[in-house]
Amino acid sequence: MSMKEFEGSIQSLTDTPFGYTLSMIGGKWRLVIMYWLIEYDVIRFNELQRLIGTITYKTLSSQLREMEADGLLIRTEYPQIPPKVEYRLSEKGRSLYPIMEAMCAWGQEHQESTK
């Protein structure tokens, strides 16, 4: 369905496929987290925090929990000491890769024009 097909039939943006997609990728950190999960495939919490650099422990933990609840990533906990937890994108999370590629292509095209 196109965006035009939803005109006049929605109560709010969140009722549309576009709104749903925004809820999955919106926010300051979700796409950044997804970027690193695509780059590394499987990653541990501390590695991810180190790669992002400017995210707090609390924020990263919260974002990962939300993304897991949304079905975007898979959290694997290993029963060992010290505790080991790994994160990877689910199929649903990986299906957002074309959107991220399109965003990168748009950025490459338009970033040069602002310099």
N, C-alpha and C positions, 0 to 999 in steps of 0.2 A: 504494500500500500504506500502511496505517496503521502507527503505532508498535506497536500491539497485535499485529499479525501477525508481528512479529519476535521477540516474547517467547519465550525458551527456545531459539531457533534461532541465536543469535549467540554468537560467541566473545568479541567485544569491541564496544564502541560504534562503532569505526571500520569495522566490517563492515556497518553500516546506512546507508541513504540519509541519515539524520539526521547520522550521524557524518561522512559524506563532505561534506555541506553545511557542517558546522562546520569541517572542514579547509580549506574554500575561503574562509570569511569570518572564521575565528578569528584570534586574535592581537590585539595592541594597535593595529596600524596598517592592516590591510587595508581595513576599512570606511571609515576616514578617507581613505585614498588613493582608494578607489572613489567616495566622496562628491565629492571634488574633480574626479575625472575625469568624473563625471556633470554637475557644474556647468559645467565648461569644455569638455567634449567632447574637445579635444586640448590637451595641456599639455606644456611642457618641464620637464626635471628641476629646474632652479633655481627656476622659478615654483612648482612643486609643493612644494618644500622651504620656500619662503618662505610659502606659504599655510598649510602645516601648522604651521610655526613651531618646534616643539619636537623635531623629528626630526633625528637626525644624518645626515650625508652617507652614512656607511657603512650605517646601518640602512635608509635610504630606498633606496639602491642594492640592498641585499640583498632587501628586500621586493619591489621592482619586478622583479628577476630571478626570484624565486620565483613571483610572480603571472603573469609571462610564461610560465614553464615549466608552470604550471597551466592555461594557456590563458585567463586572465581578462583579459589586456590584450595590446595589440599595440604593439611598439616599432618605430619607424621611424627609421632612421639615414640622414642625408643626407650625401653625400660632399662636404663643403665645409670651409673653414677660416674661422672657428673651427668645430669640430664642432657639428652640430645634431642633436639626438635628440628625438623627440616620442613621447608615450604617449597611447593611447586605449583605451577598453574594447573588448574583443571582443564578439561576440554572446553568448558564454557569460557574460562579465562583466556585460553589460547585462541578461541574464536574471535576475540577482540583484536587480534594481531593485525588484520587488514586495516582496521580503523586507525591503529597506531601508525602503520606504514603510511597511510594517506595523510595523517597529520604531519609526519616527518617530511613527506614530499611537499606539502603545502608550505611548511616552514622553510625548506630549502629554496623554494621558488620566491617567497616573499621576503625572507630575511635579507637577501642581497639588495633588495630595492630600498631598504631602510638605512643602508650604510652610506 
